[in-house]
């Protein structure tokens, strides 16, 4: 997964106005106590970050 696909999925899940804010504020244990944005900046693969977001938001299996 590329960063662009990650952000597209985030916008579909949360809306374009809220996706970036949520990614920068919501801390997840699955990402070592980082936000999605911090994890991406630290080089964590977008697919791994998306998996953590998917679990945190309890999204349907179809969004996995």
Buried (B, 14 or more C-beta within 10 A) or exposed (E): BEEEEBBBBBBEBBEEEEBBEBBEEBEBEBBEEBBBBBBBEEEBBBEBBBBBBBEBBEBEEEEE
